[in-house]
């Protein structure tokens, strides 16, 4: 017996079409499945159109038929819940981009351990590992070793969570690459090569 979605209400069809044009790829996929089914396509026909297994398609059609649009929205699954809020992450980044001396501390450069310790002392978080501080700063493209630099440029400020990382205008040079370049320049300027 063929499985189809029940008849769509006008509001449901409008919402499905909005999801079809939305940013969430899961909802976009599910909306397309439901709309194709409502147009009379059978599950074996929809599968190749959306590149999905028939069992998965039947699941979403059944969910929609039983719970409506709410059946298509999945709760967050997998992994632990986020440890820190966006505001806390922003405070950690701002702390890392500030000068320790300007904050009245006795050292002039941050380490990940010192940042983690100060995050707790300042009440930003209850506890945090230096590794998690590193991951937060990496995601924000913030350089804790040079408090005035962000995104590879001096004095730059970008907002946390903007969704894109800045593209570096110059490739990152390792100390070894810089030394090799100096040797080449020295040979060229002295005429040996």
C-alpha positions in Angstrom: 0.0 0.0 0.0 1.4 3.4 -1.0 2.1 6.0 1.7 1.2 9.6 1.2 0.9 12.6 3.4 -2.5 13.7 4.5 -4.1 16.7 2.8 -2.1 19.9 3.7 -3.7 22.8 5.3 -3.0 26.2 3.7 -0.9 27.4 6.7 1.1 24.1 6.7 1.9 24.4 3.0 3.0 28.0 3.4 5.3 27.0 6.3 6.7 24.1 4.3 7.5 26.4 1.4 9.3 28.8 3.8 11.4 25.9 5.1 12.1 25.0 1.6 13.8 28.4 1.1 15.3 28.5 4.6 18.8 28.0 6.0 18.2 24.8 7.9 19.2 21.9 5.6 17.3 19.3 7.6 14.0 21.2 7.5 14.6 22.0 3.9 14.9 18.3 3.1 11.9 17.3 5.2 9.7 20.0 3.6 10.7 18.9 0.2 9.7 15.3 1.1 6.3 16.3 2.4 5.6 18.6 -0.5 6.5 16.0 -3.1 4.3 13.5 -1.3 1.4 16.0 -1.3 1.9 16.3 -5.1 1.2 12.6 -5.5 4.8 11.2 -5.7 5.2 7.8 -4.0 8.1 7.1 -1.6 10.1 5.0 -4.2 9.9 8.0 -6.6 10.8 10.6 -3.9 13.9 8.6 -2.8 16.1 9.3 -5.9 14.8 12.9 -6.1 16.0 13.8 -2.6 18.8 11.2 -2.4 17.3 9.5 0.7 16.5 6.0 1.8 12.8 5.0 1.7 12.7 4.1 5.4 13.8 7.6 6.3 11.2 9.1 3.9 8.4 7.0 5.5 9.5 8.1 8.9 9.0 11.8 8.1 5.7 11.2 6.3 4.4 9.3 9.3 5.6 12.0 11.7 3.9 14.7 9.6 0.7 12.7 9.4 0.6 12.2 13.2 2.0 15.5 14.5 1.9 18.0 11.7 4.7 20.4 11.3 6.0 19.8 14.8 6.7 16.2 13.8 9.3 17.5 11.3 11.3 19.5 13.9 13.9 17.3 15.6 15.2 18.0 19.0 18.9 18.6 19.2 20.6 15.2 19.2 24.0 13.8 19.9 26.7 15.1 22.0 26.6 17.0 25.3 24.8 20.4 25.5 26.9 23.5 24.9 29.0 24.2 27.9 29.1 27.9 27.7 26.7 30.6 26.4 27.6 32.9 23.5 28.0 35.7 26.0 30.5 33.7 28.1 32.5 32.8 24.9 32.6 36.5 24.0 33.9 37.4 27.4 36.6 34.7 27.1 37.7 36.1 23.7 37.6 39.7 25.0 39.8 38.7 28.0 42.2 36.9 25.7 42.5 40.0 23.5 43.1 42.3 26.4 46.6 43.0 27.8 47.2 41.3 31.1 49.1 44.3 32.4 46.1 46.6 31.7 44.0 44.3 33.9 46.4 44.7 36.8 48.1 41.3 36.4 51.8 40.7 37.0 52.5 39.2 33.6 52.5 40.6 30.2 51.6 37.7 28.0 48.7 35.2 28.2 49.1 31.4 28.3 46.1 29.2 27.9 46.5 28.1 31.5 46.5 31.7 32.8 43.5 32.5 30.6 41.6 29.5 32.1 42.5 30.6 35.6 41.5 34.2 35.0 38.2 33.1 33.5 37.3 31.3 36.7 38.7 34.1 39.0 36.7 36.8 37.2 33.5 34.7 37.4 33.1 34.3 33.6 32.7 30.5 34.1 32.7 28.1 37.1 35.4 26.0 35.6 37.2 25.6 32.2 40.2 23.7 30.9 43.0 25.4 29.0 42.1 23.1 26.0 38.6 24.4 25.9 39.8 28.0 26.1 42.0 27.1 23.1 39.0 25.8 21.1 36.9 28.9 21.9 39.7 31.2 20.7 40.3 29.1 17.6 36.6 29.2 16.7 36.7 33.0 17.2 40.0 33.3 15.2 41.5 35.2 18.2 45.2 35.2 18.9 45.8 35.2 22.7 49.6 35.5 22.2 49.2 39.0 20.7 46.4 40.7 22.5 46.1 43.5 19.9 45.7 41.1 17.0 42.6 39.4 15.7 42.1 37.6 12.5 45.8 38.1 11.7 45.7 41.9 11.6 46.7 44.4 14.3 43.9 46.1 16.1 41.1 44.3 14.1 37.8 43.6 15.8 35.2 41.2 14.6 32.1 40.0 16.4 32.1 36.5 17.9 29.7 34.2 16.0 29.6 36.3 12.9 29.6 33.0 11.0 32.7 33.5 8.9 36.4 33.7 9.5 38.5 36.5 8.0 40.6 35.5 5.1 44.2 36.1 5.7 45.8 38.4 3.2 49.2 36.8 3.5 50.0 33.2 4.1 51.1 32.2 7.5 54.9 32.0 7.7 56.6 29.5 10.0 59.9 30.5 11.6 61.6 27.9 9.4 60.1 29.4 6.2 61.1 32.9 7.4 64.7 31.8 8.0 64.9 30.1 4.6 63.7 33.3 3.0 66.3 35.4 4.8 69.0 32.9 3.6 67.8 33.3 0.0 67.7 37.1 0.2 71.3 37.1 1.7 72.5 34.9 -1.2 70.8 37.1 -3.8 72.2 40.3 -2.3 75.7 39.0 -2.2 75.6 37.4 -5.6 76.2 33.9 -4.5 73.9 31.3 -6.0 
